[in-house]
């Protein structure tokens, strides 16, 4: 697997989740109430989250397993780690309520914190991969 294929699979996985949420933008109250009772939309969101994470994890594992033949191994590790962290942290099943006063600011803050932590985690994984590649050479 190449770096480009890894990026494409990540973009498709994220797009599937965003399309699911975009389909419910007209009636978010119904979506949130269905999430609260564990209804069909909640189960569908969980299934989509699990499948997109599983597909990306398989592609990322294959890519990282073949890291020695990659043209840009550190970039591949960074994209794989960042994709796994973002897909894990931003599950459409846990889409926050934003229609209650004060929760929109909280959702923006959580979003920023999750992005920062994902970037730090991906940077840490890339550092470990760099040390491993340096040690193996």
VEXDO-427122 format. One line per field, with one value per residue (C-alpha): residue number from 1; x negated, y, z. Coordinates in steps of 0.001 Angstrom, whole numbers, plus 524288, in hexadecimal, padded with zeros to 5 digits. Example, Ala and Ser with C-alpha at 12.3 -4.5 7.8 and 13.67 -1.06 7.14 Angstrom:
# residues 2
num = [1; 2]
X = [7CFF4; 7CA9A]
Y = [7EE6C; 7FBDC]
Z = [81E78; 81BE4]
This chain:
# residues 137
num = [1; 2; 3; 4; 5; 6; 7; 8; 9; 10; 11; 12; 13; 14; 15; 16; 17; 18; 19; 20; 21; 22; 23; 24; 25; 26; 27; 28; 29; 30; 31; 32; 33; 34; 35; 36; 37; 38; 39; 40; 41; 42; 43; 44; 45; 46; 47; 48; 49; 50; 51; 52; 53; 54; 55; 56; 57; 58; 59; 60; 61; 62; 63; 64; 65; 66; 67; 68; 69; 70; 71; 72; 73; 74; 75; 76; 77; 78; 79; 80; 81; 82; 83; 84; 85; 86; 87; 88; 89; 90; 91; 92; 93; 94; 95; 96; 97; 98; 99; 100; 101; 102; 103; 104; 105; 106; 107; 108; 109; 110; 111; 112; 113; 114; 115; 116; 117; 118; 119; 120; 121; 122; 123; 124; 125; 126; 127; 128; 129; 130; 131; 132; 133; 134; 135; 136; 137]
X = [80000; 7FB4A; 7FC94; 8069A; 80F3D; 80E8E; 812CC; 81DDC; 8230E; 822A2; 829CB; 83442; 8360F; 8376A; 8407E; 849A6; 84B04; 84D08; 8571F; 85EB1; 85F0D; 861FF; 86DEE; 87365; 87086; 87EAC; 88374; 8788B; 8821F; 88765; 87992; 875D2; 88244; 87FCA; 871F1; 8771D; 88029; 876A4; 87F59; 87CC8; 874CA; 86C3B; 869B6; 86739; 85D9A; 856A4; 855FC; 850A4; 84698; 84217; 84148; 83A0E; 8306C; 82E76; 82BFB; 82273; 81BA4; 8199A; 81410; 80BA4; 8067F; 802D4; 7FC3F; 7F480; 7F0EF; 7EAC0; 7E3F4; 7D668; 7DA7E; 7E18D; 7DC3F; 7E02B; 7E0F5; 7E211; 7ED22; 7F41E; 7F31A; 7F7D7; 803BC; 806E1; 805E7; 80D35; 817FA; 819BA; 81A15; 8238E; 82CB7; 82C84; 82EDF; 83912; 84351; 85010; 856B2; 851D3; 855AA; 857B6; 8641E; 86272; 87033; 86FE5; 869C5; 85BAB; 859E0; 8558C; 849BA; 846EF; 847BB; 83E27; 834D0; 835A9; 8333E; 826EE; 821EA; 82441; 81D1B; 8118F; 810CA; 811B6; 806A4; 7FE47; 800F2; 7FDA5; 7F127; 7ED74; 7EFE1; 7E7BE; 7DCB9; 7DCFE; 7DD0C; 7D197; 7C9DC; 7CD52; 7C951; 7BCA4; 7B9B2; 7BC7F; 7B3F3]
Y = [80000; 80D7C; 81A19; 81EF1; 812FB; 814B5; 822E5; 81F38; 814AB; 81E45; 828A0; 81ED9; 81A00; 827CC; 82B64; 82011; 824DA; 832F8; 82F24; 827B5; 833E1; 83CCF; 834A7; 837DC; 84676; 84A2A; 84356; 8423A; 84198; 834C7; 82FB3; 83339; 82D84; 8210C; 820DA; 82241; 8167E; 80E39; 80DB8; 809C1; 815D6; 813A6; 80594; 80986; 813FD; 80A06; 80062; 80AC2; 80EF2; 800FF; 7FD9B; 809E2; 80847; 7F9DD; 7FC52; 80754; 7FF60; 7F418; 7FD0D; 80444; 7F767; 7F289; 7FF7E; 7FFE7; 7F17E; 7F480; 800BD; 7FC9B; 7FCD8; 809EE; 8162A; 81EC3; 815F6; 820C2; 82747; 81A50; 81810; 825EA; 8247F; 816FE; 81B7C; 8282C; 8212E; 816EE; 82119; 82A03; 81EF9; 81A0C; 8275F; 82C77; 821F1; 8264F; 81E77; 8288A; 834B4; 83F27; 846E8; 854A9; 85A2C; 85C8E; 86940; 867AE; 85A6F; 85FED; 86676; 859F4; 85211; 85B6F; 85A5C; 84B7D; 84B81; 853A6; 84B52; 83EBA; 8442D; 8485D; 83B4A; 833E7; 83BE8; 839C2; 82B29; 82A59; 83222; 828D1; 81CF5; 82322; 825B8; 81791; 812F2; 81BE4; 81647; 80886; 80B4C; 811B3; 8060E; 7FC3D; 80325]
Z = [80000; 7FCB4; 80426; 7FA59; 7FC22; 80AD1; 80996; 80044; 8096B; 814CB; 80CD0; 808C7; 816BC; 81BE3; 810AC; 813A9; 8219B; 81D77; 81340; 81DA1; 82622; 81AA5; 8173E; 824B1; 824F4; 82277; 82EB0; 838A1; 843FF; 83EB4; 83D02; 84AFD; 850AC; 848FA; 84E54; 85C3F; 85B3C; 85347; 84754; 83955; 835E0; 841CD; 83DC6; 82FA7; 83411; 83CA6; 83173; 82828; 83248; 8346E; 825FE; 821F2; 82D2B; 82A01; 81B87; 81E60; 82902; 81F7E; 814F1; 81EF7; 82464; 816E9; 813D9; 82073; 81F2D; 811E9; 816E1; 8126C; 80428; 80545; 7FED0; 80A5D; 8165C; 82086; 81921; 8181D; 826C3; 8296A; 8209B; 82601; 83421; 831B9; 82A52; 834DA; 83F8F; 83872; 834A1; 84295; 848BA; 83F29; 83EFD; 838CE; 8436E; 84D55; 845B5; 85022; 8525C; 84D52; 84E76; 85D26; 861AD; 86592; 85F38; 85219; 85874; 85FE6; 85341; 84C91; 85803; 85800; 84959; 84AEF; 8561E; 84E7A; 84299; 84B0F; 8521D; 84546; 83F78; 84B95; 84B3D; 83CD1; 83F18; 84A13; 8417C; 836B2; 84040; 844BB; 83698; 83383; 83EDC; 83A65; 82C53; 830D7; 83996; 82EB6; 824A9]
